[in-house]
Amino acid sequence: MAATRRQFLCTAAAASGMLFFQSWLGAGRQVRGEEAVPPVDASERCLAVGSTRYRYPKAVAVGPDGAVYAGCSTRRGGLERFELLQEGLRSRWNLQDGKVCGIAFDESGNLLVSGHDDDGACVKRYAPDGTPLGRWGDTDRAELGNPQGIALDSRGRAYVVEARGWGAGRLRGDPNRIQRFGPDGAHQLHWGGSGREPGRLNMPVGIAVDHRDRICVTDTFNCRIQLFEGDGTVVSAWGSFGNAPGQFNCPQGVAVDGEERLFIADTYGNRIQLLTTEGRPLAQWGGQGTDPGRLWLPCGVAVDGAGRVFVADTMNHRIQVFRFDEKGA
């Protein structure tokens, strides 16, 4: 096999059976991987562990009121709200209203949930108590094919990342893209398309917006991170396939903290990586297992204003909460 190409297989159990993924990835420049970043023992930094009502949680998010939300993307889906207490995570309500792939919040604290239900792909709006407030993204130019993550910028515009695979079935056009919507749900623009060149995407999943309104996307099957301006202009693209710090194995979730550092759920690496927006590794933790601090195919990650990190520990059917200092140690 040529040195510039790698083949790897990714397998994961799911409620409906065994999911099987195969991809041929460009190895790319291994600029970051040679930097030595010691792994962090997360067992003593795990603040709480909470089992989810719905199996295989994919999305996790923290609301403006500090509530924690978990979303499941299996066939019937599910959305659940938790409260973080001193004794751990306590479930407050749950509902089964379709697949949940991404969760964000508008300026009023309402949830925006990207996913699917019996009527198709869309973005739904819920009040913090779970009351449905409407939906959009399933008509005219704004039609969503297979929405994954969702994030909002400082102007209330929503960015939804879409992927060709992940159980999408047959889709029109090339859904490996990012769509931007106004605060009212009206479609504004989109960019992307399948490929390995900067700006192109291969089954992307996660999306986050930094404090400069730049869009960070986990380009999952290209095993890299891409950073865009809000109009789709490429700022940077970095990362390659591997297990060294700064390399990735099908990364999915992404979150940005107040220091504009990136937390990446490196799903098939069974770890969380902390990096700068330039791709410099700062810390990592995890490793496959079921003990607190260990992870099994984590798909989602979120951070709150207190510096706590929330991880959708997908194959362990739970949410874990961690705390790290300002250096990620």
C-alpha angles and dihedrals in degrees: 000000000000116000091237093060133058132188121206137167124223120195131177135167117240134183093263095047136279120343115209125199128182127178140166109219134192107243092217126185113325095215101141103034098077093062110103113233114170115229116251119234098232098183093091092042095055107111099181144357123202128182116225123231091223117056125241101024110205105175131047128178140167118224128219088260092054095255116143121225128195126192131198122210101194119119097284095028126194144210124216135184122212135187118217108227132173090261093049142271116338122194114234104177141344138191136187107219103140139298117329116207102158140015130199137157133235125218090272093055094253118143123249108201123190118203146081140294135171090288095054141261118336148129115261128200121216134179115238089261091057098259110149113242102179143286141247142174098072102093139070118334092348094064110141119215105188112349119198122167126009132199137171130221128216091273093056094253114147123223117200122190118211131196135200095222136033094103095311096139118202114352134180119246123346110318096182090109149100121247125200122209132186122242088268092055095255115147114249109170145323138207142180129067130188120302147080101260117106107280093027122103141210114200096322118194116170131058135178137169122225127213091271090056092250116150119235117197132184102226089203107191092035086057094225145100122244127198121202140179114242091263093056098263110149114243098175144331122203143159137067140211114289147084100257119105109284093023123100144210107203099322114202119165124053134181134176123216131205091274090056092248120147124234109199126193098218091198105191090034087062091225146096117238125202115205142158118254086257090060100255109149116237106168144339136196142174130063124191115294147094101249119102108282093027121104139205115201097327110202105177139043135179138173132207133209091265093062096254118144121216119200130193097221091198108188091039089056094229148099119239125199122207138181126211132172125248091278094051091248 
